[in-house]
Amino acid sequence: MLEHETIQKNVIPVCKNCILYSFAGIEINKEGECNFCADSTTKLPLWEKVAITQQDQERATKDWQNVVAEMKKNHGKQQYDCVLGWSGGKDSTSMLHYLVNELGLNPLAVSIDPGTMSDIARDNVAMALKKIKVDHVLIDNVQDTFMRFFRWMVLDFDSNELGAGSEQCRYCGYLLHGLIVKEAMKRDIPYVILGYSPDQIHFYFYEMPREEIVNEWGPDFGKFSIEEDAKWYIAPMDLKAKDLPRVLLPYHVLPYKEDKVIKLVEDEGYVEKGNADPLKTNCYALSAALFYEAHRLGALCYAVQPAELVRQDPTLRKKWLLTIKHFTRTVYNGDFNREKVEEFYKIIGTSREEVLERIRKKVDKDPNKENILRNIEWIKSDRRKFKTI
Ligand SMILES: [Zn+2]
């Protein structure tokens, strides 16, 4: 009996094709497959497969060629050809290189520190600025507004079917991208370029649509915004006075290989070797959101993304299962960016204890409570294993 219980606790059924187990609406069926492997058209609030047709791809590629031609034609007539949103991560840094050194353009690089920019991302920006001649704006005076939002996310956000990490990135993105767009509007710059990689197509493919920018990128007074936050968002008045620039994601149509991007930013001396790792350059608020997910759902929701890669290339499965197994535990224990997450909690006026207490109450009310607690038992087990049916 005892032995049986131990076995139950350290073994969890995992999809036989990918790396997903049961959380946030994902279930393993009798055939041993997750919802997405059983039916690729499955739509869960957490995730659905976004398919880009060849036609979408061709149209976007052609558009980017036209945009480049237009920027080159007008080069020199105005101070800047475009605005680049520059996070200091490998992708936006390599995009900066592409615009300046390959296309010969003069972008205005705009970085934003919501108060959660990692030291490595900051170092990367400083180091690259020594190598690339470009004007740079750092916006770091919006931190109160960001912190109000993060406080709401950490203490009041609750969902049994959505990931805190991706929801946080989405809402934060409205403000972040809006600030970059406003910099372009101030100077009548017609294009905003963002360095999202080709696997980041869940929210947008190639272009952020105008209707969404106008209708959804505003403050949320019912949730986290107060009146003084409004000035940082794109106001209806701004839109009357100025044209909205187009917001483009060129990596969705350009050749892209992650290892080549890393090699380029390291070889060119834009970042120290090893500092192109997204785990090092992601913001600390995301580390905190992952800690939340591990305790709230007993899983890391971002696994749906590598799961998609594993479906396309089964040879990656073993590596990703191992990553999920170890990384989930590290995050659950609070050992992923521990000090920075503590600091972040302090800035938004809370503590790890309060966060955990709030999560406990949310789990208690969750209809999937039993499953969540089982996942957590598994995460805590030293000899934990995945099992395929
Ligand atoms: Zn699966």
Boltz pocket constraint, residues with backbone or C-beta under 6 A from the ligand:
constraints:
  - pocket:
      binder: B
      contacts: [[A, 15], [A, 16], [A, 17], [A, 18], [A, 19], [A, 20], [A, 33], [A, 34], [A, 35], [A, 36], [A, 37], [A, 38]]
      max_distance: 6.0
